[in-house]
Amino acid sequence: MNYFNLLRIAKNALMRNKFRAFLTMLGIIIGVASVIAMLGIGQGSKKSIQDQVASMGSNMVFIMPGSQQRGGVMMGNSSSQSLKLADLDAIKQQCVNVSAVSPEVRTSGQVVFGNENWPTSIYGSNTEYLDIKKFGIESGRMFTDREITSLAKVCLIGKTIIEKILPKGMDPIGQTIRFKNIPMKVIGVLKEKGENSFGQDQDDLLIAPYTTVQRRFLAIDYIQGIFTSAISESKADAAIEEIQAVMRKQHKISKPEDDDFRVMSQSELIKTFTSVSDILTTLLGAIAGISLLVGGIGIMNIMYVSVTERTREIGLRMSIGGKGRDILMQFLIESTLLSVVGGVVGILFGYLISAVVGSMMGWPVVIMTQSVVVSFFVCSAIGIFFGWYPAKKASNLNPIDALRYE
């Protein structure tokens, strides 16, 4: 059995019907290209989410109020007042895996400058907040501990606020804006961060001393959240355990199910979004994989037609000494050749489609080598699998019956 000759015969047989061979390969081309492009888009979205969540601080751990029970009625998280400044001090003193701690209080309202106004939110924090949330200062300065103690009416503002209410070219530093009719002096401008994974504009905010927001805007004595940084990303889980132990001690809670607070980390958010992204990627890949299956059925159909058309040729080859396994390999090589060539062309189209989608629609696309290799081997296996039965049928023909076939 000379495989080189069989390959040459298979190539010549396909070249006699170029257009039919192309249409047969088209299903494989579309299938492979779809799988590569879909998986590339899915992996790109996954990486984008991971990068954006990490940009908010991959070692960040935050504590939010949980549900509380009052008079037999379960209160929602929004009405919970379980977090106090004493909790923050306890975390700072007792948690060795925590490097920075900041309270957070927030409210929404209109920010006004001259005749311009814009709906936004103001966040109250301490001096460690910017490092924890990965905010940078482009110009100006951060407020001081003294300004926190004195409930100073100062703030830092994001780029969106500047674009919406300040005249173009005006230096924001030193300007006085109003939030809920309370004048606030701008002492700093935050570096631009853009949108986060949830589509929220991270530059549409004001940051002020937490005491100012807590007393002047909200008139409350509790805090709405506590943000911390673990000493490293690998220590985030240890930091969570320490914080939970300290908080239960502070709130005199003996059972974890009675917690009136929730502790989460960015790594948990990354895992959650990654799992969702993986499910969507698998779904997209499975949908695209259907095209490969359809392409394989097309190969089987064409190979059946080819066997029928060349029945007398098969009989002639057998009558001059051709063996059944030679006929089997001849048609099997034809079907494999169709799928392999279609797979190679499909890979090229997959890269092309991914590049077009990435550039024109602005979607992140990451093509993994594994997806390309798997797609190629799958399409090769499809050629062998769907070409086997027609080839086996051809090899089992009776030479005399084949020669008589009209």
N, C-alpha and C positions, 0 to 999 in steps of 0.2 A: 504494500500500500504506500504509494508516494504522495505524501501530504502536500508537497509543493504543486504537483500536477492537479490534485483535487482542488487546491485553492485557485489555481489558474482556470480550471473548468468552471468553478463556482463564479469567479469574477466575470468570465465571458458570458455565462448564462444570465447574470444580472445586467450586464451591459447591453444585451440584446433588447431588454425592456427597461430602458433608463427611467422613463417617466413613471412606470409602475413601481420600480424600485424606490424612486424618490418619494412617491406617495406612501409607500409602505414604511419608509424610514421616518416620515413626517410625524407619525404618532410617537415614536421614540424620541425624536428631536424635541417636540413640544413637551413631552413628559419630563425628560431630563432637565431641560431649561427651566420648566416650572418648579421642579423640586429644588434646584440650586437657588433660583431667585427667591422662592418663598422662604426657604430655610435661611437664606442670607438676610432677608428682611426681618425675620423673627429673631435671629441672633443679634442683628444690629439694634433692634428695639431693646433686647435684653441688656446689651452692653451700655446703651444710652441710659437706661433706667439706673443701672448700677453706678455709672459715672455721676449722674445727677444726684442720686441719693448720697453717694460718697462725698460730693462737693459740699453737702450740708454738714459734713463731719462724720466720717466713718466710725469714729470712736465715741460718738455722742450718745449719752444715755439720758432719757428724760422721764420725769415723774409727773403724771397727771392725776387729778382727783378721780376717785371711783364712785360708784353708787353708794348712797347711805340710806339707812332705814330709820325713819322717824315716825314714832307712833304707829308702828305696824305698816307704814306706807313706804315703799321703795322710791326714793327720790332719784331723779336723773343726774347724770354727771354734771350738767350745766349748773345745777343748783347746789352742788357739793361745795362745802367750805372747809374741806379736810386738811388742806395744806397751809402751814404757817411758817413764819420766818424762823421759828425755833427748829423746824425740821431741816431747813437749809443749813443752819449753824451746826446741827448734829451731824449731818452728812459731811460737812467740811472738816469737822474735827475727828470723826471716827472712821471714815472710809479711806483706807490707805491706797486703794486702787483708783481713786478719783483725784484728778489734778486741778479741776476748776468747777465752780458751782455758781449758778446765777438764778435768781427768781425770775418769773415772767408774769406780768399782768398786761392785759390788752383790752382795747376798746376801739370801736369804729366811729367815724364821724366825718364832718366836712373840714378840710383844711382850706384856709382862705388867705389870699394875699392880694391886696388891692381889690380889683373887680373880678378876680379869678377865684374859682373854688373847685375842689376835687374831693370825691368820696374816697377815703383811705382808712388805714388803721394805724394806731400808735401802740408801740410795745414798750413796756417798762421793764428795765433790767438793771444789773449792776455793771461794774467795769469789766467783768470777765465774759460778758455775753457775746461780744464780737468774736473772740477767739473760739468759743464753743460753737457758734453757728457759722464760723468761717466767713464772717464779713470783714471787709477791709475798708480803711479810711483813705479816700482819694485826696481830700484836702480838709484842713481844720483839725479838730482834736476830739477825743472822747471826753465825756464829762468825768468829773473827779468824785472821790468819796465825800468830800465836803459838800459838793452840789447835791449828792444823793441825800445826805443828812438834812440839808436845808430846804429840801423840796424845790430845788431850783427849776425855773421855767426855761430849760434849755433842751435842745434836741439835735439829733443827726437825721438827715433826710436822704432818701433814695433818689436815683436819677429820674424816675417817673414823676415824682412830685415836682422836681425842678422843671421838667418839660411841660407840665400841665398848668402850673400857676405862676411861674416866674418869667419875666420878659427874657427873651433870648439874649445871651451874652452877659446877663447880670450875674455878679458874684454872689452866691447864696450866703456865704459866711458873713455873719453879723446882721443879716436881715431878720425882721420880726414877722412871723406868720401867726395865724390864729387857728387854734383847733378847739372846736366847741366853745368859741368865743373867749378862750383863754390865750393870751399872747405867749408865744414860745420863740426864744431866740435861737437861730440856727448857728451851731458851733462846729458842725462837721458835715461832710458830704461822703456818703458811702460809695465804694466802688461798685460798678455795675455787675450784676449776677445773672440777669435774664430770668427766663421762666424755669420753674422746677418740673419734676416729673408729673405733677398734677395739673400743669398748665397755669400755675399761679405765678403772677409777676412778683419776683423777689425784690424788686426795686421800688415797689409801690408801698412805702412804709415810712414811719417816723420811729426813732428810738430815743427814749427819754429815761431819766432816772425812775426806777420803779416806785419810789416814794411819791414822785410827782403824779404819776398815772394812778397810783393806788388811792391817794388822798384827794387830789384836786379834780380828777375826772370820774373816778368810780366810787369814792367815799366808802371804801371797804378796808378791813384790817387783815384780810387773808390774801394769799397769792393763788394764782390760777395754774401755775405750773412751775416746775423746777428743772432746769437744764444743767447737765453736768458733762464733763469730758473724762473718760477713762484715761489712765496714763498711757495706754496703747490700745490698738484695736483688738489685740489678742487678750487683753485684760477686761474687755467689756462684760463678759459673762460673770467674771469674779466681782466686778463693780456692781452689777445688778444684784447679786446675792448679798453683798454688803449693804447696799441701799435698802433692800427689802427687810433685812434684819434690823437695821437702824430705825426704819419707818415703823415697823411693828412694835419696837420698843417704845418709840415716841408716842404712838397712838394706843399703847397698851392692848395690842392685839395678839392673841395666842395662836389662833388658827389662820392659815393662809386664805381659806375661803371667806374669812371675815374682813379681808383687806378693804380699806376705804380709799385705796390709791392703786394706780397702775404704773408699772415700770417697764419701759420699752427701750430698745436700742435701734440704731440705724441698721445694724446687721440683721435684725429681725425683719425690718421693712424690706431690706434687700432680698432676703430669703423669700418673703411673701410675694414680692413683685416678680422675682425670678421664677418661682413655681408657676405663677399665672402665665408668664411669658413662655415658659417651657411647654405648657399645655397648648397655648395658641400656636406655637411653632410646630408642635407635633401635629396639631389639627391641620395647619396649612400644608405641612409636608404630606400628610395622608391624602388630602384632597388632590394635591398635585400628583401624588403617586398613582392615582386612578388613571391619569393620562398614560402612565407607563403600562398599566394593565391593558388599556385599550390598544396601545401600540403593539403589545405582544399578541393580542387577539388578531390584529391586522396582519402580523407576520404569519401566524398560523393559517389564516384564510388564504393569503397569497401563496404560501407554500403548498397548500392543498391544490390550488389552481395550477401551480407549476408542475406538480406531480401528474395531474390529469393531462395537461398539455403535452408532457414529455414521456407519456407512458410507452410509446413505441421506441423512443430513444433508450429508455431504461431496459426494455426487452432486448434491444440490439446490443447494449453493453453486456448484459448478462449472457447472451448467446455466444459472444466471443470470449468468454472467460471471466467477465466481471463478477465479483462476489457480492453477496448481500450487504456485507459490512462496508464495502467500497461505495455502494449506492447510498447506504445510510449516512456515511461520513460526507459524501458529496452534498446532499441536501442539508445536512446539519451545519456544514461550513457555510452554505449560502445563507441560512437563517441567522447564524451567528455573525456573519459579515454584515448583514443588514442592520442588526442591533448595535454592533460595535461602532460602525461608521456613523450611524444615527446618534449613538451616545457621545462620540467625540464632537460632532457638530452641535449637539444639544448642550454640551458643556460650554462651548464657545458662545452660543446664544445666551446661556444662563449668565455668563459674565457680562455680556453686552446689555441684557435686560437689567441686571442689577446696577450697572453703571448709569444707565439712562434713568432708572427710578431714583437712584441716589442723587443725581445732579438736577433733574427736572422737578422732582417733588420734594426734595430736601429731606428724604427719609434716610435714617442711618442704615447702611447695609454692610454686613460683615460675612463674607463667604469663607466658610471653614473648609480646610483641606479634606476633613473627614467626609463632609457632605458630597464633595466632588467624587472622591474615591468610591464611596458607597453607591452613589448614583450610577457610576460607570460599571461597577460589578453587578449591580441589580439589572441594568439593561442588558449586560452580557448574559446573565443567568436567564433573563426572559427570552432572549434569542434561542438559547439552548433548549429551555423548557418547552416553549411553544413550537419550536421547529422539530422537536424529537418525534412527535406522533406522525406528522406527515412524512418525515424521513423514514420512520420505521415502516409505514405503509408502503412506501416506494421500494424498500429493500425486500419486502415480503411478496412482491408481485411474481407471478408465474411468468417466466420468459416467453412461453408459447402464447399465453393469453395476452401478454403485453404487445407482442408483435402483431397479433390479429386486431388489436384495438384500433378503432377508427375515431 
